């Protein structure tokens, strides 16, 4: 549509019936991506005039949204010159927003502005803060009360959220894009380099997959509360080359989970590669529509894991090393079973400071859980992944963003090993583009074994372990050589760790309800069982 260089360039032009269709399905708003900065739509010379015919075309589309009783967000979508030379084209960018604001100033609150889609490149997090503030000032000259969406640098996701500065304005909305796990949502995507090996990656709605989403959004929820700013998930979606069952499960869980957090959301997209409507046949992918709008919150599939690696810094580095590339400056010490990384001088590249451990053995076709605990002396973001230890240094797991603060947090993500076996893979944290002190501990990799228990657990069977009485009131008795326990409530929150005395677990202080207990044997194998506390 309008994010293309011309409306018909990508074979998906706007149709007058689209918004009525969207409204009839039950959606309440649409997001209209618009590339203003392209030949025929704007002048590249001062005063950078936007073509009046294009402004009127967008006006026509906005009016169609109003006719369908939809709210509509319009944005500045692709603007490559801003990403390459933000200072050099700032006047042009601000002029364009001045014209857009003036042209649409008489529309009511059902029209919203999004200043820029997925800031990245040379528009660093720091520059984006000032860029947005200046654009907002221009918009407020003609639209003093209009809701304006502020996105996040480094492509709009969660990673750079700790560096985002929110101006003092009561009518702002934080917008976040979410495409995790990226190897699932973008498998086989033609515009993503080397994405074909990801084909076949599934999303099975496991407890671990759900917990990974929750851990990734911890900081965003705190950020929203601290700044009293509502959250909009401006894009989420899985490309059509993923299997439909996985797309439905992933979409259903996220739509309901976002709503549970009080987030508004817009699915990417309506009628193209990620979409649920075929404009050639005028038909819907009904299962995807139902996942978005009708299906209830899905209960997770409960999984088991076996430890592959757990960090132990009590005697030193445990095989980890800190790699620092100029101009970055950083140092590390190990104390209190933590890795303490002091970043004195960052650079513009995350990989310029890498905390890493090699010789991690991974097997093709197996699924893994990666987890760690962390904090920092100030709000900052880093990236974690598991990947090759030799050139081309590719990631097997995708790149998981983690936002750290002074509060201790637990982070998790899962991945499917799609490449050949690798006995020398590395576990990596990239943090070269932030300054501060990072503390990392309890770094773990586990194999998810719910579908491969016979091979991985060997003689261990879940029936070897029993807990009783169930339901229980004061104590549970455990049989089967269990050495450690963890108890989770049914939202996935850890409510008790350890506390195994002989064969007894004290549950007297747990509120009445349904729980999940993780039972670990000496060889690291785990089993999960449900129990009821009276």
PAGUTOR-262318 format. One line per 3 residues: number of its first residue (from 1); for each residue x, y, z of C-alpha. Coordinates in pm, 1 decimal, m for minus. Layout:
NUM) X/Y/Z; ...
//
This chain:
1) 0.0/0.0/0.0; 141.9/337.5/99.7; 463.8/208.5/256.0
4) 570.8/112.1/m97.1; 749.2/363.3/m326.1; 416.6/399.1/m507.7
7) 76.4/265.1/m411.5; 82.1/m11.8/m673.6; 455.7/m90.3/m660.2
10) 427.1/m400.6/m442.3; 101.7/m530.9/m588.8; m111.5/m448.2/m287.5
13) m295.2/m118.0/m344.5; m556.2/21.5/m107.4; m917.1/m82.0/m170.4
16) m1221.6/112.9/m58.4; m1376.3/m192.4/106.0; m1078.4/m275.4/326.7
19) m1166.7/m68.9/631.6; m1529.0/m177.5/632.7; m1413.4/m539.1/621.9
22) m1170.6/m477.7/908.2; m1440.4/m309.1/1118.3; m1691.5/m588.2/1053.7
25) m1441.6/m844.7/1181.2; m1429.8/m658.7/1511.9; m1115.2/m445.2/1497.0
28) m1133.1/m94.4/1643.8; m835.5/76.3/1479.8; m593.5/50.9/1188.4
31) m234.0/158.0/1144.2; m154.0/301.9/801.2; 219.6/285.5/715.4
34) 313.6/569.0/477.6; 639.9/640.7/299.5; 624.9/1015.3/241.1
37) 989.7/1043.0/139.6; 987.9/911.5/m218.5; 993.1/1055.0/m570.1
40) 663.6/1213.7/m668.7; 542.0/1256.4/m313.5; 782.0/1520.9/m177.7
43) 1033.1/1777.6/m292.8; 1391.2/1724.0/m177.6; 1460.8/2097.4/m194.6
46) 1358.4/2356.3/62.9; 1077.9/2409.8/162.8; 1039.9/2032.9/101.2
49) 679.7/2054.5/m15.2; 465.1/1741.4/5.7; 270.0/1684.5/m314.4
52) m88.2/1811.8/m251.4; m234.4/1521.9/m450.6; m65.7/1272.7/m219.5
55) m188.8/1455.3/90.3; m540.2/1438.7/m51.2; m500.2/1068.8/m126.8
58) m411.3/1004.0/237.7; m702.8/1225.6/342.7; m934.9/1006.2/134.7
61) m803.9/694.0/311.5; m839.4/850.5/656.5; m1198.0/948.2/571.2
64) m1267.6/585.0/477.2; m1147.2/479.6/822.1; m1376.6/733.7/981.8
67) m1668.8/606.8/772.2; m1603.1/259.0/911.6; m1589.0/401.6/1267.3
70) m1222.1/307.3/1304.0; m946.3/499.2/1473.7; m644.0/536.3/1246.2
73) m271.2/585.6/1303.9; m66.3/742.1/1025.3; 310.4/733.5/1040.2
76) 637.5/820.8/871.5; 735.9/469.8/759.8; 1046.1/432.3/539.4
79) 1279.3/732.8/553.9; 1623.2/599.3/462.8; 1792.8/939.4/444.4
82) 1708.4/998.7/811.0; 1870.1/668.7/907.4; 2183.7/746.1/704.6
85) 2228.5/1117.0/779.3; 1993.4/1226.1/1057.6; 2147.8/1568.0/1110.7
88) 2174.6/1643.8/739.3; 1805.6/1583.2/665.9; 1650.9/1691.5/995.8
91) 1510.0/2014.7/848.1; 1339.7/1816.1/574.0; 1196.2/1566.4/820.9
94) 1062.0/1840.6/1048.4; 917.8/2029.9/752.6; 731.2/1718.3/642.5
97) 577.2/1675.0/987.0; 488.4/2042.6/998.0; 295.9/2002.7/672.3
100) 128.8/1677.8/779.5; 26.1/1829.3/1111.0; m116.0/2140.7/949.6
103) m306.5/1949.3/679.4; m480.4/1714.6/925.3; m513.8/1948.4/1224.4
106) m894.1/1966.7/1205.5; m947.3/1591.7/1246.0; m1067.9/1478.8/1587.3
109) m899.0/1245.3/1833.6; m967.8/936.1/1620.5; m662.6/1025.7/1411.8
112) m322.6/956.1/1573.5; 30.7/1036.2/1455.7; 333.7/804.5/1477.6
115) 650.4/1010.5/1427.3; 879.3/744.1/1274.9; 870.6/371.9/1214.7
118) 1159.8/166.7/1358.8; 1436.7/427.1/1404.3; 1778.1/269.9/1338.7
121) 2113.8/311.8/1165.0; 2288.0/639.8/1240.1; 1975.8/759.8/1417.3
124) 2113.0/628.2/1746.5; 1904.5/602.5/2065.0; 2047.8/933.2/2187.1
127) 1983.3/1112.3/1857.5; 1635.0/963.0/1838.6; 1549.4/1117.4/2175.2
130) 1625.4/1467.5/2047.4; 1475.4/1394.2/1703.4; 1143.5/1288.6/1852.1
133) 1133.8/1584.5/2091.2; 1185.5/1829.8/1803.7; 925.2/1659.0/1585.1
136) 675.9/1660.0/1872.8; 733.0/2032.1/1920.9; 655.1/2091.1/1551.2
139) 340.2/1876.3/1569.2; 217.4/2053.0/1883.4; 214.9/2387.5/1700.9
142) m97.5/2275.9/1511.6; m211.2/1967.7/1705.0; m175.8/2055.6/2074.9
145) m374.6/1759.8/2209.2; m344.6/1488.5/1944.4; m220.9/1146.8/2060.4
148) 130.6/1088.4/1927.4; 312.1/753.6/1929.4; 679.9/736.1/2027.1
151) 875.5/434.3/1904.5; 1204.0/282.3/2017.6; 1544.7/309.1/1849.9
154) 1730.1/8.4/1706.5; 1434.3/m106.0/1493.1; 1149.0/m46.9/1732.5
157) 1184.8/m348.4/1962.7; 1253.2/m381.5/2333.2; 1633.9/m363.3/2325.7
160) 1685.9/14.5/2332.5; 1390.9/93.9/2559.0; 1617.8/172.0/2859.1
163) 1774.0/455.7/2656.3; 1441.6/612.2/2554.2; 1360.6/954.8/2701.1
166) 990.0/1040.5/2726.2; 908.3/1411.9/2685.0; 677.1/1576.1/2934.0
169) 353.5/1546.5/2737.8; 26.1/1388.4/2855.8; m81.2/1263.4/2512.3
172) 196.4/1021.1/2421.9; 174.4/646.1/2360.7; 475.8/413.3/2365.0
175) 475.6/183.5/2060.9; 680.1/m138.8/2050.5; 728.6/m391.2/1771.5
178) 754.0/m758.4/1865.8; 869.9/m1038.0/1635.8; 1022.9/m1286.8/1876.7
181) 1141.6/m1554.7/1831.0; 1272.8/m1391.2/1512.8; 1379.1/m1724.9/1361.4
184) 1017.8/m1835.8/1388.9; 842.3/m1519.3/1271.6; 1082.7/m1453.2/980.9
187) 1166.0/m1803.7/864.8; 1215.8/m1808.0/488.9; 1168.1/m1431.0/460.6
190) 1320.3/m1325.3/130.2; 1451.6/m994.2/268.0; 1629.3/m1156.4/568.1
193) 1973.2/m1298.6/492.2; 2016.4/m1674.5/549.9; 1663.0/m1727.1/679.7
196) 1597.3/m2046.8/481.7; 1766.8/m2271.8/742.2; 1503.0/m2149.3/987.0
199) 1223.5/m2307.8/781.9; 1037.1/m2558.7/994.6; 1080.0/m2363.3/1318.8
202) 763.8/m2411.9/1521.7; 596.9/m2239.7/1814.6; 416.6/m2488.6/2034.6
205) 271.3/m2269.1/2310.6; 483.8/m2430.0/2579.7; 520.4/m2295.1/2929.5
208) 879.2/m2198.3/2845.1; 776.2/m2008.6/2531.4; 512.2/m1818.3/2725.5
211) 756.8/m1741.8/3006.3; 1010.5/m1609.9/2752.8; 759.0/m1349.0/2637.0
214) 681.8/m1250.9/2994.0; 1049.9/m1213.9/3083.8; 1120.9/m1000.3/2777.2
217) 843.9/m754.6/2865.0; 931.2/m712.4/3234.6; 1114.6/m386.0/3182.1
220) 852.3/m248.4/2941.9; 581.3/m298.6/3201.6; 787.5/m120.9/3466.4
223) 876.5/155.5/3219.3; 510.9/209.7/3134.2; 414.0/233.0/3499.3
226) 706.2/458.9/3590.8; 633.5/704.4/3308.7; 255.7/665.1/3321.3
229) 249.0/604.1/2946.8; 20.5/351.5/2772.0; 173.2/82.8/2550.7
232) 77.5/m2.0/2193.8; 220.4/m307.1/2019.3; 246.1/m142.1/1678.8
235) 350.4/m456.7/1493.2; 354.9/m828.8/1559.6; 309.5/m1112.8/1313.7
238) 452.7/m1436.1/1175.0; 540.7/m1473.6/806.9; 335.4/m1705.2/588.4
241) 618.1/m1959.6/550.2; 573.1/m2065.8/912.3; 324.7/m2350.0/959.2
244) m28.5/m2232.4/1021.5; m74.8/m2419.0/1349.3; 227.1/m2242.0/1498.9
247) 119.5/m1903.9/1360.5; m221.6/m1945.7/1519.7; m80.2/m2051.5/1858.1
250) 174.8/m1768.6/1866.7; m74.6/m1504.4/1752.3; m346.0/m1621.9/1991.0
253) m119.2/m1619.9/2293.9; 28.2/m1278.4/2218.4; m304.3/m1108.4/2141.2
256) m456.4/m1228.5/2468.0; m138.1/m1165.1/2668.6; m105.3/m809.6/2534.1
259) m466.6/m741.4/2626.5; m407.8/m884.6/2973.6; m131.0/m626.7/3022.6
262) m358.5/m345.3/2903.6; m169.7/m300.5/2574.3; m343.0/m200.7/2252.9
265) m211.5/m380.8/1944.2; m202.2/m382.2/1565.1; m130.1/m702.8/1376.4
268) 120.9/m689.5/1091.5; m43.2/m716.3/845.8; m378.3/m731.2/664.2
271) m334.7/m843.0/303.4; 24.7/m941.4/230.7; 291.4/m1188.9/345.7
274) 206.8/m1184.5/716.8; m161.8/m1116.1/656.8; m493.2/m1295.1/700.2
277) m682.5/m1162.6/395.8; m629.9/m1268.7/32.4; m729.5/m976.5/m193.7
280) m732.8/m1203.2/m500.4; m999.9/m1436.8/m365.3; m1156.2/m1205.7/m102.4
283) m1114.8/m1478.0/158.0; m981.1/m1480.3/513.6; m749.9/m1716.4/695.5
286) m1024.6/m1770.1/949.6; m807.4/m1955.8/1199.6; m576.8/m1654.0/1216.5
289) m870.0/m1413.3/1247.6; m1007.8/m1624.9/1532.6; m666.1/m1629.9/1700.4
292) m656.8/m1251.8/1692.3; m1012.2/m1177.1/1796.9; m1204.8/m1473.9/1932.9
295) m993.4/m1749.1/2088.9; m951.3/m1741.8/2464.5; m619.0/m1727.2/2648.8
298) m445.5/m2059.4/2574.1; m318.6/m2286.4/2850.6; 49.8/m2376.2/2801.4
301) 196.3/m2714.8/2718.8; 404.4/m2819.9/3020.7; 764.0/m2917.3/2938.5
304) 1065.6/m3079.3/3103.3; 1432.7/m2987.4/3066.9; 1778.9/m3133.0/3124.0
307) 2074.8/m2914.2/3222.3; 2342.9/m2862.7/2957.5; 2537.1/m2587.9/3133.0
310) 2505.0/m2381.2/3452.1; 2751.9/m2107.7/3541.7; 2963.6/m2124.5/3857.2
313) 3181.6/m1819.5/3921.0; 3276.5/m1912.8/4278.5; 3629.0/m2013.3/4171.5
316) 3682.1/m1777.7/3877.6; 3570.4/m1727.7/3519.7; 3423.9/m2077.9/3462.0
319) 3549.3/m2066.4/3102.3; 3397.5/m1724.4/3025.1; 3596.9/m1439.3/2874.8
322) 3544.8/m1071.0/2800.1; 3641.0/m955.2/2450.3; 3678.2/m578.6/2405.3
325) 3734.5/m410.6/2068.4; 3850.0/m48.3/2037.1; 3720.0/212.9/2092.7
328) 3520.8/38.9/2366.0; 3678.2/5.9/2712.5; 3559.1/m245.5/2971.9
331) 3680.4/m474.7/3249.7; 3548.7/m770.7/3447.4; 3574.0/m925.6/3792.7
334) 3407.6/m1234.5/3936.6; 3266.4/m1205.6/4287.0; 2966.6/m1335.0/4482.7
337) 2915.1/m1594.3/4206.9; 2848.7/m1308.2/3961.6; 3026.7/m1170.4/3658.8
340) 3063.3/m794.8/3715.5; 3133.2/m614.2/3386.9; 3227.1/m246.8/3405.7
343) 3177.2/m65.3/3074.6; 3379.9/254.6/3096.7; 3357.1/363.4/2734.5
346) 3102.5/221.9/2488.6; 3111.9/230.0/2108.6; 2839.0/222.9/1845.6
349) 2857.2/m157.2/1802.5; 2721.8/m412.1/2049.4; 2980.1/m675.8/1956.2
352) 3267.3/m445.9/2058.2; 3214.2/m579.6/2411.1; 3132.8/m951.0/2422.0
355) 3105.6/m1171.7/2728.1; 3123.5/m1526.5/2599.9; 3178.2/m1892.9/2674.8
358) 3259.9/m2158.5/2414.9; 3244.2/m2538.4/2396.8; 2867.5/m2559.3/2433.0
361) 2745.3/m2877.0/2263.0; 2428.4/m2845.2/2054.1; 2250.2/m3107.3/1842.3
364) 2055.1/m3040.4/1525.8; 1678.3/m3067.7/1566.1; 1679.5/m3021.8/1941.5
367) 1520.3/m2736.1/2133.4; 1696.5/m2539.8/2405.2; 1608.9/m2304.8/2688.1
370) 1854.2/m2023.0/2759.7; 1815.4/m1831.2/3085.1; 2006.8/m1591.8/3305.8
373) 1963.3/m1343.3/3587.5; 2091.1/m989.8/3562.4; 2091.1/m634.4/3688.1
376) 2281.8/m311.1/3625.3; 2370.1/8.8/3804.8; 2148.9/201.0/3559.4
379) 1890.0/129.6/3293.1; 2057.5/m30.9/2991.7; 2004.0/m297.7/2729.1
382) 2212.4/m587.8/2601.3; 2169.8/m874.9/2359.3; 2213.8/m1246.3/2428.1
385) 2240.4/m1538.4/2189.7; 2391.8/m1881.3/2126.1; 2586.8/m1919.3/1803.0
388) 2898.6/m2012.2/1611.5; 3243.4/m1972.3/1767.8; 3409.5/m1926.8/1426.3
391) 3344.2/m1710.6/1121.0; 3079.1/m1614.5/1012.3; 2986.4/m1608.2/1384.5
394) 2618.3/m1664.3/1301.8; 2356.1/m1694.0/1574.6; 2170.1/m2021.8/1612.7
397) 1915.4/m1879.0/1853.3; 1837.2/m1536.4/1711.1; 1920.0/m1228.9/1917.1
400) 1730.5/m1182.8/2242.4; 1718.3/m830.3/2384.8; 1732.1/m789.1/2762.4
403) 1661.8/m463.8/2946.0; 1844.4/m436.2/3278.3; 1795.0/m201.0/3570.8
406) 1884.3/m194.1/3940.7; 1612.7/m452.9/3999.9; 1719.6/m814.5/3964.4
409) 1545.2/m982.9/3671.0; 1522.8/m1330.2/3524.4; 1538.7/m1369.9/3144.2
412) 1455.2/m1667.9/2924.4; 1433.0/m1755.7/2557.0; 1402.9/m2079.1/2362.5
415) 1530.9/m2185.2/2022.5; 1539.0/m2477.9/1782.5; 1884.2/m2582.0/1659.5
418) 1835.3/m2582.8/1281.2; 2201.9/m2610.0/1183.2; 2436.5/m2910.2/1194.0
421) 2562.2/m3039.3/1529.6; 2812.7/m2805.0/1692.9; 3017.0/m2916.6/1992.7
424) 3191.6/m2579.2/2019.5; 2903.5/m2332.1/2011.3; 2931.2/m2019.6/2222.3
427) 2698.0/m1846.5/2466.8; 2729.4/m1469.4/2410.0; 2627.0/m1134.6/2556.2
430) 2679.5/m821.9/2340.6; 2689.7/m494.5/2533.5; 2932.1/m265.3/2350.4
433) 2688.9/20.0/2287.5; 2594.9/94.5/2649.0; 2777.8/239.3/2948.8
436) 2747.1/119.4/3306.7; 2808.1/m183.1/3526.5; 2638.1/m512.7/3440.1
439) 2595.7/m806.0/3677.5; 2520.3/m1150.0/3526.6; 2465.9/m1476.4/3714.8
442) 2281.2/m1808.6/3696.7; 2362.4/m1839.4/3325.5; 2204.4/m2160.8/3200.4
445) 2137.3/m2366.2/2889.2; 1893.9/m2656.5/2914.4; 1762.9/m2899.8/2659.3
448) 1384.2/m2918.7/2628.8; 1299.9/m3285.8/2630.9; 922.7/m3320.8/2634.9
451) 922.6/m3494.8/2295.2; 1250.8/m3683.7/2335.5; 1241.2/m3815.6/2690.3
454) 1343.7/m4172.5/2605.3; 1672.5/m4068.4/2441.6; 1770.2/m3783.3/2667.3
457) 1659.7/m3901.9/3007.9; 1785.9/m4255.3/2961.0; 1657.9/m4459.8/3252.8
460) 1484.6/m4163.3/3414.7; 1105.9/m4182.9/3390.5; 859.7/m3938.7/3537.6
463) 678.9/m4234.2/3693.6; 996.2/m4299.0/3896.6; 896.2/m3994.5/4099.3
466) 583.3/m3956.6/4304.2; 447.5/m3685.7/4532.4; 178.8/m3742.2/4794.5
469) m61.9/m3662.0/4942.5; m210.4/m3476.0/4647.7; m409.7/m3264.5/4728.9
472) m193.8/m3164.8/5025.5; m210.3/m2919.5/5312.5; 111.9/m2893.8/5518.0
475) 370.6/m3121.7/5352.2; 430.5/m3313.3/5030.3; 633.2/m3633.0/5045.1
478) 864.4/m3701.7/4748.5; 992.1/m4042.0/4633.6; 1241.9/m4101.3/4354.3
481) 1583.1/m3953.1/4431.5; 1488.6/m3588.2/4399.5; 1760.6/m3341.8/4508.9
484) 1601.5/m3004.0/4430.8; 1253.4/m2860.7/4386.3; 1092.0/m2546.3/4250.4
487) 723.9/m2461.9/4285.1; 537.2/m2231.7/4044.0; 187.8/m2093.7/4070.7
490) m28.8/m2142.5/3763.2; 60.7/m1803.0/3618.0; 420.5/m1931.5/3595.5
493) 554.4/m1729.8/3893.2; 820.3/m1902.7/4104.0; 680.0/m1913.1/4458.8
496) 920.3/m2153.8/4632.0; 1270.7/m2279.6/4557.8; 1448.2/m2551.8/4751.4
499) 1325.2/m2640.0/5096.7; 1352.5/m3017.7/5050.2; 1411.0/m3170.7/5391.9
502) 1468.9/m3541.4/5359.6; 1171.1/m3645.5/5152.2; 944.1/m3364.9/5271.7
505) 851.3/m3028.4/5118.6; 678.0/m2776.6/5342.1; 381.1/m2617.6/5157.6
508) 201.1/m2489.6/5466.2; 250.8/m2121.8/5375.0; 134.0/m2151.0/5014.8
511) m213.4/m2011.7/4942.2; m475.3/m2267.3/4840.1; m472.4/m2338.0/4466.3
514) m321.8/m2530.2/4177.6; 58.6/m2546.7/4147.7; 331.3/m2689.8/3926.1
517) 632.7/m2850.3/4092.6; 969.6/m2906.1/3923.0; 1153.4/m3208.2/4062.3
520) 1524.0/m3243.3/3975.1; 1738.5/m3553.9/4013.1; 2114.0/m3557.6/4075.5
523) 2195.5/m3599.6/3703.6; 2006.6/m3278.5/3618.7; 1698.2/m3447.3/3474.1
526) 1371.9/m3276.8/3566.8; 1009.2/m3378.2/3585.9; 705.5/m3156.2/3633.4
529) 392.8/m3251.4/3824.8; 76.7/m3067.8/3920.9; m55.9/m3061.8/4274.9
532) m336.1/m2895.5/4466.0; m284.8/m2712.0/4796.2; m591.3/m2715.7/5021.1
//
